[in-house]
Amino acid sequence: MRIMGRGLLLLLVVAFAAGVWDARSDRGTTPRRAAPFGTGPVAREGSGEPRRGAPVNRERTPRPAPQLVSVRVDERHGYDRVVFSFEGSAPGYRVRYLPRVEGPGGRPLPLRGAAFVEVAFEPARARGPDGRTTFPARAITPNSPVLRQVRFAGDFEGQVRFGLGVAARGGVRVSELADPTRVAVDVR
């Protein structure tokens, strides 16, 4: 029993030390992590092109829920970027291709494009106490060969969702950026 207890204590000490080391290695950099759309290792911002693969999921439970304050689109060399800015800490997120993105009430969200990406943040909020959105909720339709449209799909029970219409199914990458808190979704 004593040996098992000592082994467990040693395991906890090693896990704690590894966590501290990992936290220190990210200090002083604006980009925190970029999760490639696939099963490969976590990539750093600017370390490569968006990739194909499985959905990207990042779970978090910040309190209070981060508030979405802006959505903007940037055209980069070889890919387009949608940047979601938040007040507070970063929310959890899920980014995935779907046959269609659903809006309020389960109705299909009208989006330009031939393929569709759902971006969901949880917990997060996009409405103030008065019920108005905390960001300009208009559809964004860039003049881009890849990204055709970005549309707000809803804010319900702590989940904020968007639909991205793209020209064709391709690579997607998610990056977390700091100062201010942002989540960037790259599509190509």
C-alpha positions as CSV (number, residue, x, y, z in Angstrom):
1,M,0.0,0.0,0.0
2,R,2.9,2.4,0.9
3,I,4.6,1.7,-2.5
4,M,1.4,2.4,-4.4
5,G,1.0,5.7,-2.4
6,R,4.6,6.8,-3.1
7,G,4.1,5.9,-6.8
8,L,1.0,8.0,-7.0
9,L,2.7,10.9,-5.3
10,L,5.6,10.7,-7.7
11,L,3.2,10.6,-10.6
12,L,1.4,13.7,-9.4
13,V,4.7,15.6,-8.9
14,V,5.9,14.7,-12.4
15,A,2.5,15.8,-13.9
16,F,2.6,19.1,-12.0
17,A,6.2,19.8,-13.1
18,A,5.3,19.0,-16.7
19,G,2.3,21.4,-16.6
20,V,4.4,24.2,-15.1
21,W,7.1,23.7,-17.7
22,D,4.5,23.8,-20.5
23,A,2.9,27.0,-19.2
24,R,6.3,28.7,-19.0
25,S,7.3,27.8,-22.5
26,D,4.3,29.7,-23.9
27,R,5.0,33.0,-22.0
28,G,5.9,36.1,-24.0
29,T,4.3,35.0,-27.2
30,T,1.2,36.5,-28.6
31,P,-0.1,33.4,-30.4
32,R,-0.9,30.8,-27.8
33,R,-1.7,27.7,-29.8
34,A,-2.9,26.8,-33.3
35,A,-4.8,23.5,-33.5
36,P,-4.5,22.1,-37.0
37,F,-7.6,20.6,-38.6
38,G,-6.5,17.0,-38.4
39,T,-4.9,14.5,-36.1
40,G,-1.3,15.8,-36.2
41,P,0.4,17.7,-33.4
42,V,-0.6,21.2,-32.3
43,A,1.0,23.7,-34.6
44,R,2.3,27.2,-33.9
45,E,0.8,30.2,-35.7
46,G,2.5,30.6,-39.0
47,S,4.0,27.1,-38.9
48,G,2.2,25.9,-42.0
49,E,-0.9,25.8,-44.2
50,P,-4.4,24.9,-43.1
51,R,-4.9,21.1,-43.1
52,R,-7.7,18.7,-43.8
53,G,-9.0,16.2,-41.3
54,A,-11.2,15.7,-38.3
55,P,-13.0,18.6,-36.5
56,V,-11.1,20.8,-34.0
57,N,-12.5,20.7,-30.5
58,R,-11.3,22.7,-27.5
59,E,-13.3,22.5,-24.3
60,R,-13.1,25.2,-21.6
61,T,-15.3,26.4,-18.8
62,P,-14.4,30.1,-18.1
63,R,-16.6,32.1,-15.8
64,P,-18.1,34.4,-16.7
65,A,-18.6,33.3,-20.3
66,P,-16.5,35.4,-22.7
67,Q,-18.3,38.0,-24.7
68,L,-17.9,38.2,-28.5
69,V,-17.0,41.8,-29.5
70,S,-16.1,41.6,-33.1
71,V,-15.8,39.4,-36.2
72,R,-13.5,40.4,-39.1
73,V,-12.1,38.8,-42.2
74,D,-8.5,39.0,-43.5
75,E,-7.1,37.7,-46.8
76,R,-3.7,36.1,-46.3
77,H,-1.2,34.6,-48.7
78,G,-2.9,31.3,-49.8
79,Y,-5.7,31.3,-47.3
80,D,-8.5,33.5,-45.7
81,R,-8.8,34.2,-42.0
82,V,-11.9,34.9,-39.9
83,V,-11.0,36.5,-36.5
84,F,-13.4,36.3,-33.6
85,S,-12.5,38.8,-30.8
86,F,-13.6,38.2,-27.2
87,E,-13.7,40.2,-24.0
88,G,-12.4,38.0,-21.2
89,S,-10.7,34.6,-21.5
90,A,-10.9,32.4,-24.5
91,P,-14.0,30.2,-24.9
92,G,-14.1,26.6,-25.9
93,Y,-14.7,26.0,-29.6
94,R,-15.7,23.4,-32.2
95,V,-14.9,23.9,-35.9
96,R,-16.2,21.4,-38.4
97,Y,-17.5,20.9,-41.9
98,L,-21.2,20.1,-42.2
99,P,-23.5,19.5,-45.2
100,R,-25.4,22.6,-44.0
101,V,-25.2,25.0,-41.0
102,E,-28.4,25.4,-39.0
103,G,-29.6,28.8,-37.8
104,P,-32.2,29.5,-35.1
105,G,-35.0,26.9,-34.9
106,G,-33.0,24.3,-36.9
107,R,-33.6,26.0,-40.2
108,P,-30.7,25.9,-42.7
109,L,-28.6,29.1,-42.6
110,P,-28.4,30.7,-46.0
111,L,-24.7,30.8,-47.0
112,R,-22.9,31.4,-50.2
113,G,-20.5,28.7,-51.2
114,A,-20.3,25.0,-52.1
115,A,-19.0,23.8,-48.6
116,F,-19.9,24.9,-45.1
117,V,-18.0,25.2,-41.9
118,E,-19.7,25.6,-38.5
119,V,-17.8,27.5,-35.8
120,A,-19.3,27.1,-32.3
121,F,-18.0,28.8,-29.2
122,E,-19.0,27.5,-25.7
123,P,-19.3,28.9,-23.2
124,A,-19.7,32.3,-24.9
125,R,-22.2,35.1,-25.3
126,A,-23.0,37.4,-28.1
127,R,-26.0,39.3,-26.6
128,G,-26.1,41.9,-23.9
129,P,-28.7,42.1,-21.1
130,D,-30.9,44.1,-23.4
131,G,-31.0,41.3,-26.0
132,R,-28.9,43.1,-28.6
133,T,-25.9,41.6,-30.2
134,T,-22.5,42.7,-28.7
135,F,-21.0,42.9,-32.2
136,P,-22.1,44.0,-35.7
137,A,-24.1,40.9,-36.6
138,R,-24.4,41.5,-40.4
139,A,-23.3,38.9,-42.9
140,I,-19.7,39.4,-44.1
141,T,-19.3,38.7,-47.8
142,P,-15.6,39.2,-48.8
143,N,-14.4,39.4,-52.4
144,S,-12.3,36.3,-52.0
145,P,-11.8,33.1,-54.1
146,V,-12.0,30.9,-51.0
147,L,-14.2,32.4,-48.3
148,R,-17.6,33.3,-49.7
149,Q,-19.5,34.4,-46.6
150,V,-19.5,34.5,-42.8
151,R,-22.9,34.6,-41.0
152,F,-24.1,34.7,-37.4
153,A,-26.1,31.5,-36.8
154,G,-27.2,32.2,-33.2
155,D,-26.6,32.6,-29.5
156,F,-28.5,30.1,-27.4
157,E,-27.9,28.7,-23.9
158,G,-24.2,29.8,-23.7
159,Q,-23.3,28.7,-27.2
160,V,-22.5,31.2,-30.0
161,R,-22.5,29.8,-33.6
162,F,-21.4,31.0,-37.0
163,G,-21.5,29.6,-40.5
164,L,-18.7,30.0,-43.0
165,G,-19.5,29.4,-46.7
166,V,-16.4,28.4,-48.7
167,A,-15.8,27.8,-52.4
168,A,-14.9,24.1,-51.8
169,R,-14.0,21.8,-48.9
170,G,-10.4,22.4,-48.1
171,G,-8.0,22.9,-45.2
172,V,-9.0,24.6,-42.0
173,R,-6.8,25.6,-39.0
174,V,-7.7,27.2,-35.7
175,S,-5.4,29.6,-33.8
176,E,-5.7,31.2,-30.4
177,L,-4.3,34.7,-30.1
178,A,-3.8,36.9,-27.1
179,D,-3.9,40.6,-26.2
180,P,-6.8,40.9,-27.0
181,T,-8.3,37.4,-26.8
182,R,-9.0,36.1,-30.3
183,V,-9.8,32.8,-32.1
184,A,-8.8,32.8,-35.7
185,V,-10.2,30.3,-38.2
186,D,-8.1,29.9,-41.4
187,V,-9.6,28.3,-44.5
188,R,-8.1,27.6,-47.9
